[in-house]
């Protein structure tokens, strides 16, 4: 499909994200990288990678998606959000595109094959804004059994979320806050659209995990954490993994302190009290184990991004036979 449609007075509406930018000829969208050019909306960063690494899938973070595997991770420049604490602001907030090198979709897949990566992750900046490129890579990767992963702010358009079916296998969405004003002023997008998209993504059968970066004084109050946890439980269910991540000073938030362990533990305890089965504390080296919700057996033991022990059998608890939600290796 083409990710734009005709609008009024010669404009084109970009269909990549929920801003639905209405672009006149020569105009670039909010993201800074999609432009109305020659009667189409062209993705200017197509083929132009700004960051390229091999990561453990646990770093995305995805804990219930092919644990222990490697993922070829890539991003471009640009973003449709403007988060004040962005830890990748050097590329996400950059609008200048380095076109000195071009990497085709097939070349990306060949690298993934050579490096024995089970998946390709579209990450570092917001992948929604380079979805035409990500889609072409993902379709090529499918030919070799390589899966595709989004690490996203969750502000995709409904058209992209529907197009992702059978193309994008897993997604980690940053649910950055539960405060509508904070979203609009300091982040971008809007909270309700992200919440609607989370439900839409899950309904479309894409494996979903959620991350919330706890930023001191911004989104770490007990009241806000309770709202996030209750919303996840009531709208997505208790088996969606929730990652609580520690903030460190960066970009425009250098005057804030690091997230305290007490704050992270409070969020963890609230989530467990509300009945979420899979809750993880990240960015501080805290023990992150997947525990069977039925018999409490430690099924996957992790230290940082390393899996130390793995006690699942085809996705089931080896002790009581409980099905653990996720996409796991057959063994």
N, C-alpha and C positions, 0 to 999 in steps of 0.2 A: 504494500500500500504506500501511497505518498502521504507524507505527514504535514500536509497543509491543505487548505481549501480556499476557494475564492471568497472574498468578502465584498464590501461595497466600495465604490469609487476607486477601483483598480487595486485595492489592497488584498493581501493574502493573510489568512489566519494560520499561524503556526500551531500544529496539533501535538507538539512533543510534550509540553507540560501544562499544568492547570492555569498558567497565566493566560494561555491562548492569545498571545501577542498578535495584534492586528497591525500588519506591517505594510507601509507604503513602499514603493520601489526604492531600493537602496537602503532601507532601514533595517537595523539589527535589533533583535529581541533583547529582553531583560538579561538573558544569559550571556550576551556579548559575542555569541559564536554562531547564531543562526540568522541568515540574512535573506531578505527578499531581493532576488537577483535573477534577471532574465526570465521573469514570469514563473519563478518557483522559489521555494524557501530552501536555500542551500546550507548544509551543515559545513561550516568553514573549517572545522577541526577534523573532518573525515580523513583518517589515515595519518594524522599528525599527533603522535603520542608524546606526552610530556613526562610521563613517569612509567617505568617498566620494572617489575620485580617478581621474584618467585617467593611466595609466602606460604606458611602453613594455613590451611583453611580456618584454623582456630583464630587467626589474627583478624578476620573480617569484621566482627567475630561471628562465626557460625559453628556451633557446638554439636548440632544434631544433623549435620549434613556432611557425609563422607569423612568422619573423623580420621585424623592422622594423614590425610592426603595433602598434596601440594596444589597450589592454585597460582596460575600465571596472572599477575595483577597489572592492570594498566589504567591510565587516565589521560585526559587531555587538559587543556586550559579551559577556564570558564565555569560559571555556576549560575543557577537561577536564584540562589539565596545569597545573603551577605552576612553570615553569622559572625558576630563580633569576636568569637573565641576560636575561629577556624584554625585547625592545626595544619592544614594544607593550603593556607591562604596564598602561598607563593605561586601556586598554579590555579587554584580555584578562583581567585580574584584577579588573575592576570587576563588581559584581553588581547595581548599581542601573541599572535600565533607563529611559531617557528615552522616554516614550511620547507626548511632545508632538507628534511628527510620525510619520506613517505613509506608507511608500512601497510601493505595490503592485508586484507582479512586472511587470505590463505597463508601469508607469511607468519602472522600471529599464531595461527593454528599449528604450523610446522614447528615453531619454537616450543609451543606447549607439548607437542609430541616428543620432540627431542629431549625436553627436560622432564618428561614423564609426569606431567601435571594432569590431574583428574578433572580439573575445571579451569575456566578462565574467569577472572573477576574483573568487573568494570567498576572502578573505585577511585579513590584519591580526590577526584572532583565529582560533580553530580553526573552520573552516567545517562540520565534521562535526556540531557541536552545533546549527547552524541549517540542517541539510540540508533539512527540509521547505520552507523559504523558498527556498533555493538551487535546489532541484529545480523549483519552480514557475517561477522566473525562467528557468532553463535550458530548460525545455520551451517557454516562450513565445519565448525567443530563437531556438530551432531553427526556428521558423516564418519567420525572417528570415535564416537562414544564419549567425547569430552563435553562436560556439562558447563553451563554458564550461570554466573552469579552477579547480582546487582548489590552494591552497597549504596544506599540511596536516602535522600531526605523525604521520600514518600510523596513528592508533589507531581508525580506523573499525570499525564492526561488520562482520561478514561479510555481513549482510543489506544494509547500505548499499553495500558494494563491489559486490555483485551488482546492486543497483538502479541503480548508476551507469552500467551499460552502455547506450550510446546516448544518455546524458544529459550526463555529464561527459566531456569530450574529452581533457583532459590534467591531470596532477597533478605538482606538485613536493612531494616528501616530505622532511621533515627527519629524516635518520638522525642523531640527536643524539649518539650514543655507541655503544660496543660493550661497555659495562659494565652488567650487569644491576642491580647495587646502586646505581649512580649514577642510572640511570633511575628506579628506585623512590623513592629518597630525595630527589633534587634536581629531577626533571623531572615524573614521573607515568607512568602506564601501565606497560608492561614491554617490555623489548627483544625477547623472542621473538615477542610478538604483532605488533610493528611489522615484524619480519623476515617473518613469515608473511604479513602484509598486503601487503608489497611484492611478493611472489611472486603473490599473489592478484590484485592490481591489474594487474600485467603480463599475467597469463593472461587477464584479462577484456578485453584489447585497448585499455586506456586508456594514452595516451602518458605515459611515466614519466621524470622526471628526479629526481635525488637531491641534496640539499644537506647538508653537514656543517659546522656552525659550529665552528671550532677554538677552544676555550676554554683558555687557558694553565693548565696543571697539572690540568685536569679531564679532557680527552679527547685531548690532543695528543701523547701519547707515540708513539714509532715503532712499538711493539708493537701499540698499539690501531689505528693507521692501517693497518698491515699486515692486521690482522684484518678491518677494514671493507672494504678493497680486495679481499681474497681472497674475502670473502663475496659482494660484488657480482659479481665475475667468475664465480664458480662457480654462483651461483643466478639471476642476471639476465642475465649475458652482458657482453661487453666493449663493447657499443655503447650502454649506458645512460649518458647524460651524468652526470658527478659534479662538483658545484660545491663547491669548498672555500672557505668564507667566513671572513673575518676578524672576530674579536670586538672590540667596544669596551666599556669598562666601563658597566654599566647595571643598574638595579633593585637587586638584592641582591648584585651582584658588582662593586661600585665599587672594590674594593681590588685587583682583578686588573689586570695590564697588558694593553695591546692585543696582539693576535696579531702576532708578528714575521713579517717577510717570509721569514726563514729557515725558520720552522716551516711556513708555507704551501708554500714551495718544496719542502721535504722531503716533504710529503704528495703534492704534484704528482709529484715524481720517483718516489716509490714506486708511485703509480698507473700511471704510464707504463711503468715497469720490469715491472710485472705484466701489462701489455698492454691496459689500458683505453684505448679510442680517443679518447674525448672527455672531457677533464679541464679544468676552468676554475677560476681563482683569482678570488675576488670580494671586494668591499668595499674595495679599495685602489687601484683605477684601473689595475690591471695589464692588460697586453695580453691580450685573450681572443679568440683566433682559432680558428675551426673548420678543422682541417687534414684533408685527405683521407688516410685511413689507408692507401690503396693507393699514391698517387704523391706525397704530401706537399705538394700544392698548397694554398695558403691560399685557402679557399673563402668564408669569412665573416670579415671583419675588424671588431673591435669596440673601442670606447674608452668606458669606463664603460658606459652603457646604449645608446650610439649605434652603429649599424651603419655603418661607413665604406665598406665594399665588399662586394658580394654576387655570388659567382661560381658559383652553383648553377643548373642548368637542370632544372626539374621534379624537383628532389631528387637530381639526379645531378651528379657532378663534371664540370665542363666540359673538363677536361684528359684524364682517362682513362676516364670513364664509370662510375666506381664509384658504387653506390647509397649515399647517406648516410642513415642512419637518422633518421627524424623525420617531422614533418608540415610540408611546405613549400608555398609558393605555386606554382601552375602558371604557367610563363612561357615 
